[in-house]
Amino acid sequence: MARPQTTDPRAPGAAARPSSFSAAEVDTTDWPAQAADTIERVVQGVRDKTTGPAISAVRWVVAGLFLLVAGVMIAVLVVVALVRVIDVYLPSSLLGDHHVWAAHGLVGLPLFLVGLVLLAKRHPVSDR
């Protein structure tokens, strides 16, 4: 298929187009590569401004959720280990042979009191 005839802008009688470059300054030898580079540069700029911050935010959310889950697991394991250690070192002569209930009470009482303090601070006292 033949290319359509185009008018040469340098030919006499051709319509002049306003341009910031003169015909000698424009490199038209590899315009498909230049067009592809321009498109790639624009797409990369849009990508950097949109998906870059989104990827960063998602990374922070994932790291935060991981730390939250790991923190809860560690807290549970520490409480279980504390109950076991207290159960081992409680004197059987004072509490009997089966005194795991006392270990649960000794570990649970401070946690219960912390919960009460936090519950009291959740709402300010209203003036009625």
MIMAR-5117 format. One line per field, with one value per atom (N, C-alpha, C): residue number from 1; residue in three letters; atom name; y, z, x. Coordinates in nm, 4 decimals. Atoms other than C-alpha are relative to their C-alpha. Example, Ala and Ser with C-alpha at 12.3 -4.5 7.8 and 13.67 -1.06 7.14 Angstrom:
# MIMAR-5117
k: (1; 1; 1; 2; 2; 2) .
r: (ALA; ALA; ALA; SER; SER; SER) .
a: (N; CA; C; N; CA; C) .
y: (-0.1190; -0.4500; 0.1200; -0.1190; -0.1060; 0.1090) .
z: (0.0000; 0.7800; 0.0000; -0.0060; 0.7140; 0.0730) .
x: (0.0890; 1.2300; 0.0900; -0.0820; 1.3670; -0.0770) .
END
This chain:
# MIMAR-5117
k: (1; 1; 1; 2; 2; 2; 3; 3; 3; 4; 4; 4; 5; 5; 5; 6; 6; 6; 7; 7; 7; 8; 8; 8; 9; 9; 9; 10; 10; 10; 11; 11; 11; 12; 12; 12; 13; 13; 13; 14; 14; 14; 15; 15; 15; 16; 16; 16; 17; 17; 17; 18; 18; 18; 19; 19; 19; 20; 20; 20; 21; 21; 21; 22; 22; 22; 23; 23; 23; 24; 24; 24; 25; 25; 25; 26; 26; 26; 27; 27; 27; 28; 28; 28; 29; 29; 29; 30; 30; 30; 31; 31; 31; 32; 32; 32; 33; 33; 33; 34; 34; 34; 35; 35; 35; 36; 36; 36; 37; 37; 37; 38; 38; 38; 39; 39; 39; 40; 40; 40; 41; 41; 41; 42; 42; 42; 43; 43; 43; 44; 44; 44; 45; 45; 45; 46; 46; 46; 47; 47; 47; 48; 48; 48; 49; 49; 49; 50; 50; 50; 51; 51; 51; 52; 52; 52; 53; 53; 53; 54; 54; 54; 55; 55; 55; 56; 56; 56; 57; 57; 57; 58; 58; 58; 59; 59; 59; 60; 60; 60; 61; 61; 61; 62; 62; 62; 63; 63; 63; 64; 64; 64; 65; 65; 65; 66; 66; 66; 67; 67; 67; 68; 68; 68; 69; 69; 69; 70; 70; 70; 71; 71; 71; 72; 72; 72; 73; 73; 73; 74; 74; 74; 75; 75; 75; 76; 76; 76; 77; 77; 77; 78; 78; 78; 79; 79; 79; 80; 80; 80; 81; 81; 81; 82; 82; 82; 83; 83; 83; 84; 84; 84; 85; 85; 85; 86; 86; 86; 87; 87; 87; 88; 88; 88; 89; 89; 89; 90; 90; 90; 91; 91; 91; 92; 92; 92; 93; 93; 93; 94; 94; 94; 95; 95; 95; 96; 96; 96; 97; 97; 97; 98; 98; 98; 99; 99; 99; 100; 100; 100; 101; 101; 101; 102; 102; 102; 103; 103; 103; 104; 104; 104; 105; 105; 105; 106; 106; 106; 107; 107; 107; 108; 108; 108; 109; 109; 109; 110; 110; 110; 111; 111; 111; 112; 112; 112; 113; 113; 113; 114; 114; 114; 115; 115; 115; 116; 116; 116; 117; 117; 117; 118; 118; 118; 119; 119; 119; 120; 120; 120; 121; 121; 121; 122; 122; 122; 123; 123; 123; 124; 124; 124; 125; 125; 125; 126; 126; 126; 127; 127; 127; 128; 128; 128) .
r: (MET; MET; MET; ALA; ALA; ALA; ARG; ARG; ARG; PRO; PRO; PRO; GLN; GLN; GLN; THR; THR; THR; THR; THR; THR; ASP; ASP; ASP; PRO; PRO; PRO; ARG; ARG; ARG; ALA; ALA; ALA; PRO; PRO; PRO; GLY; GLY; GLY; ALA; ALA; ALA; ALA; ALA; ALA; ALA; ALA; ALA; ARG; ARG; ARG; PRO; PRO; PRO; SER; SER; SER; SER; SER; SER; PHE; PHE; PHE; SER; SER; SER; ALA; ALA; ALA; ALA; ALA; ALA; GLU; GLU; GLU; VAL; VAL; VAL; ASP; ASP; ASP; THR; THR; THR; THR; THR; THR; ASP; ASP; ASP; TRP; TRP; TRP; PRO; PRO; PRO; ALA; ALA; ALA; GLN; GLN; GLN; ALA; ALA; ALA; ALA; ALA; ALA; ASP; ASP; ASP; THR; THR; THR; ILE; ILE; ILE; GLU; GLU; GLU; ARG; ARG; ARG; VAL; VAL; VAL; VAL; VAL; VAL; GLN; GLN; GLN; GLY; GLY; GLY; VAL; VAL; VAL; ARG; ARG; ARG; ASP; ASP; ASP; LYS; LYS; LYS; THR; THR; THR; THR; THR; THR; GLY; GLY; GLY; PRO; PRO; PRO; ALA; ALA; ALA; ILE; ILE; ILE; SER; SER; SER; ALA; ALA; ALA; VAL; VAL; VAL; ARG; ARG; ARG; TRP; TRP; TRP; VAL; VAL; VAL; VAL; VAL; VAL; ALA; ALA; ALA; GLY; GLY; GLY; LEU; LEU; LEU; PHE; PHE; PHE; LEU; LEU; LEU; LEU; LEU; LEU; VAL; VAL; VAL; ALA; ALA; ALA; GLY; GLY; GLY; VAL; VAL; VAL; MET; MET; MET; ILE; ILE; ILE; ALA; ALA; ALA; VAL; VAL; VAL; LEU; LEU; LEU; VAL; VAL; VAL; VAL; VAL; VAL; VAL; VAL; VAL; ALA; ALA; ALA; LEU; LEU; LEU; VAL; VAL; VAL; ARG; ARG; ARG; VAL; VAL; VAL; ILE; ILE; ILE; ASP; ASP; ASP; VAL; VAL; VAL; TYR; TYR; TYR; LEU; LEU; LEU; PRO; PRO; PRO; SER; SER; SER; SER; SER; SER; LEU; LEU; LEU; LEU; LEU; LEU; GLY; GLY; GLY; ASP; ASP; ASP; HIS; HIS; HIS; HIS; HIS; HIS; VAL; VAL; VAL; TRP; TRP; TRP; ALA; ALA; ALA; ALA; ALA; ALA; HIS; HIS; HIS; GLY; GLY; GLY; LEU; LEU; LEU; VAL; VAL; VAL; GLY; GLY; GLY; LEU; LEU; LEU; PRO; PRO; PRO; LEU; LEU; LEU; PHE; PHE; PHE; LEU; LEU; LEU; VAL; VAL; VAL; GLY; GLY; GLY; LEU; LEU; LEU; VAL; VAL; VAL; LEU; LEU; LEU; LEU; LEU; LEU; ALA; ALA; ALA; LYS; LYS; LYS; ARG; ARG; ARG; HIS; HIS; HIS; PRO; PRO; PRO; VAL; VAL; VAL; SER; SER; SER; ASP; ASP; ASP; ARG; ARG; ARG) .
a: (N; CA; C; N; CA; C; N; CA; C; N; CA; C; N; CA; C; N; CA; C; N; CA; C; N; CA; C; N; CA; C; N; CA; C; N; CA; C; N; CA; C; N; CA; C; N; CA; C; N; CA; C; N; CA; C; N; CA; C; N; CA; C; N; CA; C; N; CA; C; N; CA; C; N; CA; C; N; CA; C; N; CA; C; N; CA; C; N; CA; C; N; CA; C; N; CA; C; N; CA; C; N; CA; C; N; CA; C; N; CA; C; N; CA; C; N; CA; C; N; CA; C; N; CA; C; N; CA; C; N; CA; C; N; CA; C; N; CA; C; N; CA; C; N; CA; C; N; CA; C; N; CA; C; N; CA; C; N; CA; C; N; CA; C; N; CA; C; N; CA; C; N; CA; C; N; CA; C; N; CA; C; N; CA; C; N; CA; C; N; CA; C; N; CA; C; N; CA; C; N; CA; C; N; CA; C; N; CA; C; N; CA; C; N; CA; C; N; CA; C; N; CA; C; N; CA; C; N; CA; C; N; CA; C; N; CA; C; N; CA; C; N; CA; C; N; CA; C; N; CA; C; N; CA; C; N; CA; C; N; CA; C; N; CA; C; N; CA; C; N; CA; C; N; CA; C; N; CA; C; N; CA; C; N; CA; C; N; CA; C; N; CA; C; N; CA; C; N; CA; C; N; CA; C; N; CA; C; N; CA; C; N; CA; C; N; CA; C; N; CA; C; N; CA; C; N; CA; C; N; CA; C; N; CA; C; N; CA; C; N; CA; C; N; CA; C; N; CA; C; N; CA; C; N; CA; C; N; CA; C; N; CA; C; N; CA; C; N; CA; C; N; CA; C; N; CA; C; N; CA; C; N; CA; C; N; CA; C; N; CA; C; N; CA; C; N; CA; C; N; CA; C; N; CA; C; N; CA; C; N; CA; C; N; CA; C; N; CA; C; N; CA; C; N; CA; C; N; CA; C; N; CA; C; N; CA; C; N; CA; C; N; CA; C; N; CA; C) .
y: (-0.1169; 0.0000; 0.1233; -0.1197; 0.3332; 0.0994; -0.1047; 0.6119; 0.1173; -0.1163; 0.9113; 0.1127; -0.1119; 1.2153; 0.1068; -0.1088; 1.4768; 0.1183; -0.1206; 1.8303; 0.0254; -0.0322; 1.9294; 0.1407; -0.1341; 2.2224; 0.0992; -0.0906; 2.3629; 0.0382; -0.0277; 2.3629; 0.1344; -0.1292; 2.6962; -0.0207; 0.0084; 2.7495; -0.0888; 0.0848; 2.5061; 0.0883; -0.0769; 2.6256; -0.0068; -0.0053; 2.7371; -0.0325; 0.0335; 2.5836; 0.0642; -0.0587; 2.7626; -0.1114; 0.1006; 2.5684; 0.0686; -0.0566; 2.6333; -0.0466; 0.0501; 2.4358; 0.0330; -0.0150; 2.5115; -0.1389; 0.1303; 2.2331; -0.0631; 0.0542; 2.1944; -0.0585; 0.0448; 2.1398; -0.1303; 0.1186; 1.8542; -0.1217; 0.1248; 1.5059; -0.0954; 0.0862; 1.3027; -0.1343; 0.1246; 1.0107; -0.1206; 0.1153; 0.7891; 0.0405; -0.0488; 0.9331; -0.1094; 0.1023; 0.5971; -0.0266; 0.0199; 0.5494; 0.1193; -0.1188; 0.9076; 0.0001; 0.0062; 0.8623; -0.1044; 0.1052; 0.5375; 0.0455; -0.0514; 0.7039; 0.1026; -0.0998; 0.9915; -0.0658; 0.0715; 0.7575; -0.0718; 0.0714; 0.5498; 0.0959; -0.0988; 0.8618; 0.0512; -0.0479; 0.9848; -0.1080; 0.1092; 0.6440; -0.0232; 0.0183; 0.6084; 0.1117; -0.1101; 0.9532; -0.0183; 0.0252; 0.8670; -0.1146; 0.1164; 0.5314; 0.0386; -0.0420; 0.6933; 0.0826; -0.0862; 0.9375; -0.0717; 0.0690; 0.6840; -0.1315; 0.1318; 0.3276; -0.0017; -0.0059; 0.4213; 0.0237; -0.0209; 0.5734; -0.1104; 0.1083; 0.2987; -0.1234; 0.1157; 0.0256; 0.0255; -0.0333; 0.2049; -0.0109; 0.0076; 0.2359; -0.1445; 0.1411; -0.1309; -0.0714; 0.0606; -0.2295; 0.0345; -0.0403; -0.0293; -0.0728; 0.0702; -0.1886; -0.1456; 0.1405; -0.5395; -0.0142; 0.0063; -0.4718; 0.0245; -0.0269; -0.3267; -0.1171; 0.1180; -0.6239; -0.1148; 0.1050; -0.8621; 0.0259; -0.0329; -0.6787; -0.0151; 0.0156; -0.6757; -0.1471; 0.1427; -1.0498; -0.0604; 0.0524; -1.1270; 0.0478; -0.0520; -0.9021; -0.0717; 0.0729; -1.0746; -0.1417; 0.1355; -1.4165; -0.0008; -0.0073; -1.3152; 0.0274; -0.0297; -1.1697; -0.1244; 0.1225; -1.4922; -0.1010; 0.0947; -1.7049; 0.0424; -0.0486; -1.4837; -0.0273; 0.0258; -1.5154; -0.1491; 0.1447; -1.8936; -0.0428; 0.0352; -1.9213; 0.0505; -0.0550; -1.6983; -0.0851; 0.0878; -1.9168; -0.1293; 0.1260; -2.2290; 0.0186; -0.0245; -2.0764; 0.0226; -0.0253; -1.9493; -0.1288; 0.1265; -2.2889; -0.0907; 0.0859; -2.4645; 0.0481; -0.0527; -2.2332; 0.0327; -0.0193; -2.2026; -0.1161; 0.1082; -2.3960; -0.0889; 0.0951; -2.7093; -0.0112; 0.0106; -2.7034; 0.1066; -0.1087; -2.3750; -0.0118; -0.0018; -2.4254; -0.1385; 0.1343; -2.8026; -0.0424; 0.0544; -3.0228; 0.0595; -0.0542; -2.8779; 0.1499; -0.1445; -2.5032; 0.0834; -0.0784; -2.3980; 0.1149; -0.1066; -2.1927; 0.1243; -0.1140; -1.9735; 0.0713; -0.0608; -1.9185; 0.0808; -0.0752; -1.8176; 0.1278; -0.1173; -1.5806; 0.1051; -0.0957; -1.4244; 0.0693; -0.0629; -1.3623; 0.0794; -0.0645; -1.2682; 0.1257; -0.1164; -1.0187; 0.1300; -0.1256; -0.7574; 0.0329; -0.0253; -0.8015; 0.0525; -0.0459; -0.7576; 0.1454; -0.1376; -0.4401; 0.0989; -0.0859; -0.2952; 0.0195; -0.0104; -0.3703; 0.0938; -0.0914; -0.1906; 0.1455; -0.1369; 0.1174; 0.0505; -0.0412; 0.1266; 0.0190; -0.0137; 0.0763; 0.1304; -0.1247; 0.3691; 0.1218; -0.1137; 0.5931; 0.0104; -0.0033; 0.5142; 0.1155; -0.1132; 0.7855; 0.1009; -0.0994; 1.1131; 0.0103; -0.0147; 1.1758; 0.1204; -0.1105; 1.3850; 0.0728; -0.0829; 1.6704; -0.0024; 0.0061; 1.6004; 0.0696) .
z: (0.0000; 0.0000; 0.0000; 0.0153; -0.0998; 0.1082; -0.0997; 0.1481; -0.0654; 0.0580; 0.0965; -0.0214; 0.0319; -0.0561; 0.1073; -0.0975; 0.1994; -0.0606; 0.0515; 0.1347; 0.0820; -0.0667; 0.2199; 0.0569; -0.0579; 0.4675; -0.0534; 0.0535; 0.3026; -0.1451; 0.1402; -0.0434; -0.0120; 0.0168; -0.1825; -0.0173; 0.0100; -0.1455; 0.1068; -0.1066; 0.1508; 0.1167; -0.1153; 0.4541; 0.1109; -0.1072; 0.7294; 0.1326; -0.1331; 1.0715; 0.1043; -0.1032; 1.3847; 0.0761; -0.0697; 1.5570; 0.0775; -0.0779; 1.8216; -0.0545; 0.0598; 1.6207; -0.1491; 0.1451; 1.2793; -0.0604; 0.0662; 1.0239; 0.0133; -0.0100; 1.0612; 0.1387; -0.1363; 1.4395; 0.0348; -0.0327; 1.4369; -0.0638; 0.0493; 1.4071; -0.0341; 0.0435; 1.2020; -0.0492; 0.0512; 1.1321; 0.0719; -0.0769; 1.4105; 0.0806; -0.0724; 1.4974; 0.0682; -0.0773; 1.5961; 0.1358; -0.1280; 1.8655; 0.0913; -0.0806; 1.9802; 0.0543; -0.0463; 1.9995; 0.1093; -0.1021; 2.1924; 0.1296; -0.1200; 2.4327; 0.0715; -0.0611; 2.4895; 0.0708; -0.0623; 2.5569; 0.1262; -0.1160; 2.7912; 0.1144; -0.1021; 2.9776; 0.0679; -0.0557; 3.0232; 0.0866; -0.0769; 3.1369; 0.1288; -0.1203; 3.3799; 0.1008; -0.0910; 3.5242; 0.0681; -0.0585; 3.5751; 0.0994; -0.0886; 3.7278; 0.1304; -0.1204; 3.9692; 0.0930; -0.0824; 4.0873; 0.0534; -0.0436; 4.1278; 0.0712; -0.0611; 4.1904; 0.0982; -0.0952; 4.3698; 0.1425; -0.1348; 4.6727; 0.0461; -0.0383; 4.6653; 0.0450; -0.0388; 4.6780; 0.1349; -0.1291; 4.9641; 0.1140; -0.1041; 5.1600; 0.0303; -0.0217; 5.1092; 0.0754; -0.0745; 5.2302; 0.1471; -0.1408; 5.5509; 0.0671; -0.0577; 5.6038; 0.0276; -0.0186; 5.5554; 0.1161; -0.1104; 5.7899; 0.1338; -0.1240; 6.0516; 0.0431; -0.0348; 6.0340; 0.0481; -0.0445; 6.0623; 0.1423; -0.1360; 6.3708; 0.1014; -0.0900; 6.5229; 0.0329; -0.0219; 6.4749; 0.0807; -0.0743; 6.5951; 0.1452; -0.1368; 6.8996; 0.0840; -0.0739; 6.9978; 0.0321; -0.0248; 6.9575; 0.1116; -0.1037; 7.1710; 0.1355; -0.1277; 7.4392; 0.0565; -0.0462; 7.4570; 0.0499; -0.0428; 7.4755; 0.1307; -0.1256; 7.7520; 0.1167; -0.1081; 7.9565; 0.0329; -0.0238; 7.9116; 0.0728; -0.0664; 8.0073; 0.1435; -0.1358; 8.3098; 0.0909; -0.0797; 8.4307; 0.0328; -0.0237; 8.3892; 0.1028; -0.0942; 8.5762; 0.1401; -0.1328; 8.8609; 0.0572; -0.0476; 8.8834; 0.0535; -0.0449; 8.9162; 0.1333; -0.1192; 9.1877; 0.1153; -0.1140; 9.4022; 0.0979; -0.0982; 9.7269; 0.0109; -0.0108; 9.7367; 0.1434; -0.1399; 10.1167; 0.0365; -0.0306; 10.1157; -0.0786; 0.0873; 9.8218; -0.0413; 0.0394; 9.7781; -0.1272; 0.1170; 9.4922; -0.1321; 0.1234; 9.2289; 0.0176; -0.0248; 9.2400; -0.1268; 0.1226; 8.8757; 0.0026; -0.0120; 8.9646; 0.0616; -0.0640; 9.1851; -0.0999; 0.1012; 8.8995; -0.0988; 0.0886; 8.6732; 0.0678; -0.0741; 8.9413; 0.0126; -0.0149; 8.9967; -0.1321; 0.1292; 8.6253; -0.0474; 0.0486; 8.5537; 0.0753; -0.0793; 8.8380; -0.0530; 0.0559; 8.7023; -0.1383; 0.1308; 8.3515; 0.0138; -0.0272; 8.4880; 0.0467; -0.0501; 8.6738; -0.1115; 0.1135; 8.3615; -0.0897; 0.0800; 8.1707; 0.0626; -0.0677; 8.4327; -0.0143; 0.0137; 8.4188; -0.1422; 0.1390; 8.0380; -0.0287; 0.0180; 8.0516; 0.0606; -0.0645; 8.2903; -0.0819; 0.0760; 8.0583; -0.1403; 0.1379; 7.7388; -0.0271; 0.0161; 7.7929; 0.1114; -0.1066; 7.9758; 0.0831; -0.0893; 8.2703; -0.0467; 0.0458; 8.1510; 0.1198; -0.1069; 8.3613; -0.0150; 0.0028; 8.4382; 0.1196) .
x: (0.0845; 0.0000; 0.0892; -0.0822; 0.1425; -0.0334; 0.0206; 0.1892; -0.0705; 0.0664; -0.0357; 0.0998; -0.0877; 0.1253; -0.0141; 0.0001; 0.2230; 0.0714; -0.0644; 0.3249; 0.1247; -0.1251; 0.6767; -0.0127; 0.0154; 0.6704; 0.1021; -0.1013; 0.9812; -0.0300; 0.0322; 0.8218; -0.0687; 0.0678; 0.7089; -0.1500; 0.1448; 0.3374; -0.0619; 0.0556; 0.3008; -0.0405; 0.0476; 0.1099; 0.1039; -0.0992; 0.3460; -0.0681; 0.0508; 0.2928; 0.0894; -0.0851; 0.4095; 0.0712; -0.0779; 0.6861; 0.1103; -0.1089; 0.9458; 0.1343; -0.1224; 1.2025; 0.0012; -0.0107; 1.3313; 0.0137; -0.0045; 1.3313; 0.1374; -0.1350; 1.7077; 0.0269; -0.0250; 1.6879; -0.0713; 0.0793; 1.4329; 0.0645; -0.0587; 1.5810; -0.1138; 0.1096; 1.3364; 0.0496; -0.0549; 1.5651; -0.0583; 0.0494; 1.4264; -0.1229; 0.1178; 1.0848; -0.0800; 0.0726; 0.9256; 0.0641; -0.0675; 1.1899; -0.0217; 0.0242; 1.1459; -0.1424; 0.1392; 0.7680; -0.0151; 0.0080; 0.8090; 0.0656; -0.0666; 1.0547; -0.0863; 0.0880; 0.8138; -0.1172; 0.1126; 0.5233; 0.0470; -0.0528; 0.7375; 0.0301; -0.0311; 0.8525; -0.1273; 0.1269; 0.4939; -0.0648; 0.0599; 0.3677; 0.0773; -0.0825; 0.6600; -0.0270; 0.0312; 0.5849; -0.1345; 0.1320; 0.2179; 0.0080; -0.0134; 0.3134; 0.0689; -0.0719; 0.5591; -0.0876; 0.0851; 0.2942; -0.1240; 0.1223; 0.0117; 0.0308; -0.0202; 0.1228; 0.1151; -0.1116; 0.4459; -0.0480; 0.0520; 0.2685; -0.0960; 0.0917; 0.0045; 0.0770; -0.0817; 0.2678; 0.0657; -0.0619; 0.4426; -0.1011; 0.1031; 0.1172; -0.0374; 0.0351; 0.0324; 0.1111; -0.1110; 0.3791; -0.0082; 0.0133; 0.3257; -0.1164; 0.1157; -0.0171; 0.0350; -0.0379; 0.1229; 0.0973; -0.0961; 0.4145; -0.0699; 0.0735; 0.1780; -0.0856; 0.0811; -0.0565; 0.0873; -0.0912; 0.2378; 0.0460; -0.0441; 0.3666; -0.1128; 0.1134; 0.0185; -0.0241; 0.0225; -0.0308; 0.1145; -0.1154; 0.3234; -0.0025; 0.0078; 0.2744; -0.1041; 0.1047; -0.0504; 0.0475; -0.0497; 0.1119; 0.1043; -0.1033; 0.4101; -0.0627; 0.0654; 0.1832; -0.0692; 0.0666; -0.0201; 0.1031; -0.1035; 0.2951; 0.0658; -0.0582; 0.4383; -0.0944; 0.0969; 0.1175; -0.0041; 0.0019; 0.1117; 0.1269; -0.1260; 0.4805; 0.0024; 0.0045; 0.4245; -0.0882; 0.0874; 0.1352; 0.0733; -0.0724; 0.3520; 0.1107; -0.1096; 0.6480; -0.0543; 0.0584; 0.4314; -0.0564; 0.0554; 0.2573; 0.1096; -0.1105; 0.5927; 0.0557; -0.0659; 0.7238; -0.0944; 0.0907; 0.4102; 0.0179; -0.0203; 0.4499; -0.1251; 0.1105; 0.2360; -0.0499; 0.0412; 0.2324; -0.1030; 0.0925; 0.0406; -0.1305; 0.1174; -0.1998; -0.0485; 0.0400; -0.2200; 0.0722; -0.0692; -0.1040; -0.0493; 0.0574; -0.3358; -0.0246; 0.0112; -0.2714; 0.0188; -0.0097; -0.2786; -0.1013; 0.0989; -0.5871; 0.0621; -0.0656; -0.3661; 0.0927; -0.0867; -0.1208; -0.0833; 0.0900; -0.4081; -0.0481; 0.0449; -0.5312; 0.1087; -0.1101; -0.1893; 0.0356; -0.0276; -0.1402; -0.1214; 0.1210; -0.5018; -0.0381; 0.0389; -0.5480; 0.0623; -0.0543; -0.2997; -0.0583; 0.0592; -0.4400; -0.1430; 0.1359; -0.7919; -0.0002; -0.0067; -0.6912; 0.0391; -0.0357; -0.5254; -0.1220; 0.1208; -0.8454; -0.1018; 0.0926; -1.0554; 0.0434; -0.0501; -0.8318; -0.0244; 0.0233; -0.8507; -0.1485; 0.1436; -1.2270; -0.0502; 0.0409; -1.2637; 0.0442; -0.0520; -1.0565; -0.0585; 0.0479; -1.2469; -0.0946; 0.0909; -1.5109; 0.0272; -0.0174; -1.4589; -0.1287; 0.1141; -1.6845; -0.0806; 0.0843; -1.9770; -0.0602; 0.0593; -2.1093; -0.1502; 0.1472; -2.4736; -0.0564) .
END
